[in-house]
């Protein structure tokens, strides 16, 4: 199975989980594997790296939006968008 296929399956699984402790466990596991100073992290443009760090800090402080809320906001802002 390719990396992109695995990512799609993982996204699908996570989208189906509504249990906060389970989602927190997924986040903790995945966050530990993200190293912005690794080879791929060093290749990121500075602005992208800055936004990723900001996003990680927001997640860690509990500033999250669930998937449905994001979809509703996007539908309001972009009515022709098919989500």
ChimeraX attribute file (.defattr): number of C-alpha atoms within 10 A of each C-alpha:
attribute: neighborCount
match mode: 1-to-1
recipient: residues
	/A:1	5
	/A:2	6
	/A:3	8
	/A:4	9
	/A:5	10
	/A:6	11
	/A:7	11
	/A:8	11
	/A:9	12
	/A:10	12
	/A:11	11
	/A:12	11
	/A:13	10
	/A:14	14
	/A:15	13
	/A:16	9
	/A:17	11
	/A:18	10
	/A:19	9
	/A:20	9
	/A:21	10
	/A:22	12
	/A:23	14
	/A:24	13
	/A:25	11
	/A:26	12
	/A:27	15
	/A:28	12
	/A:29	11
	/A:30	10
	/A:31	12
	/A:32	8
	/A:33	9
	/A:34	11
	/A:35	11
	/A:36	14
	/A:37	11
	/A:38	9
	/A:39	9
	/A:40	10
	/A:41	14
	/A:42	12
	/A:43	11
	/A:44	13
	/A:45	9
	/A:46	11
	/A:47	9
	/A:48	11
	/A:49	16
	/A:50	11
	/A:51	11
	/A:52	13
	/A:53	13
	/A:54	12
	/A:55	14
	/A:56	14
	/A:57	12
	/A:58	12
	/A:59	14
	/A:60	14
	/A:61	9
	/A:62	9
	/A:63	10
	/A:64	10
	/A:65	9
	/A:66	9
	/A:67	9
	/A:68	10
	/A:69	10
	/A:70	10
	/A:71	14
	/A:72	13
	/A:73	11
	/A:74	15
	/A:75	14
	/A:76	10
	/A:77	10
	/A:78	10
	/A:79	11
	/A:80	9
	/A:81	10
	/A:82	8
	/A:83	8
